[in-house]
C-alpha cells in the first residue's frame, strides 16, 4: 500500500492529479444526477437517459484514469498504443452502461448492488486494458534483467521489462512484450 501511495505522490505530476480529481468529482456528480433520471423514467426515455448516464459515467472513469496516467513521470520515453487505449474507453463506457441498466431494473433490490459490482469490475477491466496499452522505450545491452519484475502495478514500476532486444525498443509496460 505504501508503494501505491508513493507512486501517486512522488511519481505523478501534481497538476495532473488535481485535474483528474476535479474531472472525477464533477463527472461523478453529473453521472449520478443523470442516473436519477434513469430511475424516474420509463420506456424509450429511460433508455435515452441510461445511454447518456452510462456514457458520461464511463467517460469520466476513463478520463480520470488517462489524465492521471499522463501525469506519470518516467525517466524513459513513453506513449500509448491507440487501439488498446480506445478499447479501454469502450470497456469503461460499456460496462458502466450495463451496470447502470442492471441497477435501474428495480427500485429496491439486490440488483442495485449487482450493478455497482459490474461497474467496479468494468473499472478494473478498463485499468488493465489501459495499462496494457502503455508503452515505454527500453534501452538494453541485450542481456536479460537481473531480476523478474512484479507487474501488479506496472505503471509505477521502475524495473526493467523481462524482454528487451539489444538497442532501443518499445515494450508494453504491462507485459514487457515488444510492440511491432
Secondary structure by P-SEA (a helix, b strand, c coil): caaaaaaacccccaaaaaaaaaaaaaaaaaaaaaaaaaaacccaaaaaaaaaaaaaaaaaaaaaaaaaaaaccccbbbbbcaaaaaaaaaaaaaaaaaaaaaaacccccaaaaaaaaaaaaaaaaaaaaaaaabbbbbbbccccccbbbbcccccccccccccccccbbbbbcccccccc
